[in-house]
Amino acid sequence: MNLNTVFDRVTDMVTTTGVPLDSGLQVLACNADFCDGLEVSIGNDNRSALYWYLDFASRTPKWIEFLMSIRNFAVGFFHLKNVGNLSDVPPPSAAENLRIGDRVGIFTIRSICDKEVLLEIIDTHLDVVLSVYREGGNFPKVKVITMVFNHNVLGRLYMLPVAPLHKVIVRAILSNHDRLITRNT
């Protein structure tokens, strides 16, 4: 399988999306310095948004974890947080036992309900708020929306290389689920 085939498969599975009208991110949207939204079909599955976050994060590709380790090493020189690894999460079956304030991977749970979990990273240079939103209906989807709020010049400089990489990374994580394809067929 060549790189173009892989990219086409990823592009077909994961599409861009906006912030849902009833998302907890709506009140933050006008102040965001960066916003990116992607969605993937999940077939006929009504598990919670937190379940889906844990599922996706636990399957983070190794090359993304490698990039995170480089990031965590490099930011130490600027006295920024080492956030750890995306895949350092409990199993998806533990979703019902997690609460606001619990750490899951690189994020802390900010708010939680069945259809949406808001996760955050708070640091001196910027804040990141991630929404994982399960949309029901005839064609269930999981939407992943990331907002970044810069605090200073360092935050803006940090986002210059991160913004384009972010789009590739989230798309790769969401598409790293062969079982999503089989559920939808």
Buried (B, 14 or more C-beta within 10 A) or exposed (E): EEEEEEEEBBEEBBBEBEBBEEBBBEEBEEEBBBBBBBBBBBBEBEBBBBBBBBBBBBBBBEEBEEBBEEBBEEBEEEEBBEBBBBBBBBEBEBBEEBEEEBBBBBBBBBEBEBBBBBBBBEBEBBBBBBBBBBBEEEEBBBBBBBBBBBBEEBBBEBBEEBBEEBBEBBBBBBBBBEEBBEBBE
